[in-house]
């Protein structure tokens, strides 16, 4: 994700899974307002350190907001294989309910 953001915007994302985006000048927007280019981050706010690794931690880039909380996104490692894929009907709010403590945040870099 960091290399994609660097190439697209010229900005460097910090190491933390949440504050790293804010340090790069991103703003947080409501999930309902997510649009193409925004970054959806699912994390447990108690563990956003660079070495975090737990079930549910996930990052995706929005390609389209399909409405009703669903998105067309591009992401990697959704099947724990490191492959980059386009996913239709990605529902981050639903995914965040699968593990306790997960929250969804959306970052926009303009």
C-alpha positions as CSV (number, residue, x, y, z in Angstrom):
1,X,0.0,0.0,0.0
2,X,2.8,2.4,0.9
3,X,4.5,2.1,-2.5
4,X,1.2,2.5,-4.4
5,X,0.4,5.7,-2.4
6,X,4.0,7.0,-2.9
7,X,3.8,6.4,-6.7
8,X,0.3,7.9,-7.0
9,X,0.7,11.0,-4.7
10,X,4.3,11.4,-4.0
11,X,3.6,11.2,-0.2
12,X,5.1,8.8,2.2
13,X,2.8,6.9,4.5
14,X,4.1,6.5,8.1
15,X,4.6,3.1,9.6
16,X,1.5,3.1,11.9
17,X,-1.6,1.5,10.3
18,X,-3.7,4.5,11.3
19,X,-1.7,7.6,12.1
20,X,0.7,6.9,9.2
21,X,-2.0,8.1,6.8
22,X,-2.7,11.2,8.8
23,X,1.0,12.0,9.0
24,X,1.0,11.9,5.2
25,X,-1.7,14.5,5.0
26,X,-4.7,12.2,4.6
27,X,-8.1,13.2,6.1
28,X,-10.5,10.7,7.6
29,X,-13.9,10.6,5.9
30,X,-17.1,8.6,6.7
31,X,-17.4,5.2,5.1
32,X,-20.5,6.2,3.3
33,X,-18.6,9.0,1.6
34,X,-15.7,6.8,0.4
35,X,-14.9,7.3,-3.3
36,X,-12.3,6.1,-5.8
37,X,-8.8,6.5,-4.5
38,X,-9.7,6.4,-0.9
39,X,-8.1,3.9,1.4
40,X,-10.2,1.6,3.6
41,X,-8.4,0.4,6.7
42,X,-9.7,-2.3,9.0
43,X,-7.8,-2.4,12.3
44,X,-8.0,-2.9,16.0
45,X,-7.2,0.6,17.3
46,X,-5.3,-1.0,20.2
47,X,-2.8,-2.4,17.8
48,X,-1.9,-0.3,14.8
49,X,1.9,-0.7,15.2
50,X,4.0,-1.4,12.1
51,X,4.5,-5.0,13.0
52,X,0.8,-5.7,13.7
53,X,-0.4,-9.0,12.3
54,X,-3.8,-10.3,13.3
55,X,-7.0,-11.7,11.8
56,X,-9.1,-8.9,10.3
57,X,-6.3,-6.4,9.7
58,X,-6.8,-5.3,6.1
59,X,-6.3,-2.4,3.7
60,X,-8.0,-1.8,0.4
61,X,-8.2,1.0,-2.2
62,X,-11.6,2.1,-3.4
63,X,-12.3,1.8,-7.1
64,X,-16.0,2.4,-6.9
65,X,-18.6,3.1,-4.1
66,X,-21.4,0.7,-5.0
67,X,-23.7,2.0,-2.3
68,X,-25.3,0.2,0.7
69,X,-21.8,-0.1,2.3
70,X,-20.4,-2.1,-0.6
71,X,-17.4,-1.2,-2.7
72,X,-15.3,-2.4,-5.6
73,X,-11.7,-2.3,-4.3
74,X,-8.3,-3.4,-5.1
75,X,-6.3,-5.2,-2.4
76,X,-3.7,-7.8,-1.8
77,X,-3.5,-10.8,0.5
78,X,-7.3,-11.2,0.9
79,X,-6.7,-15.0,0.5
80,X,-3.4,-14.8,2.5
81,X,-1.4,-15.4,-0.7
82,X,0.0,-11.9,-1.4
83,X,-1.9,-11.7,-4.8
84,X,-3.4,-8.4,-5.8
85,X,-7.0,-8.7,-6.7
86,X,-10.0,-6.6,-7.6
87,X,-12.9,-7.4,-5.3
88,X,-16.5,-6.6,-6.0
89,X,-19.1,-6.2,-3.2
90,X,-16.4,-5.6,-0.6
91,X,-18.3,-4.8,2.6
92,X,-15.8,-3.5,5.2
93,X,-18.4,-2.9,7.9
94,X,-19.5,-6.5,7.7
95,X,-15.9,-7.8,7.7
96,X,-15.1,-5.8,10.8
97,X,-17.7,-7.6,12.8
98,X,-15.9,-10.9,12.4
99,X,-13.4,-10.2,15.1
100,X,-13.9,-8.2,18.3
101,X,-12.4,-4.7,18.5
102,X,-12.1,-4.1,14.7
103,X,-13.0,-0.7,13.3
104,X,-13.2,0.7,9.8
105,X,-11.5,3.9,8.8
106,X,-11.4,5.6,5.5
107,X,-8.5,7.9,4.5
108,X,-8.4,10.4,1.6
109,X,-5.2,11.9,0.3
110,X,-5.8,14.9,-1.9
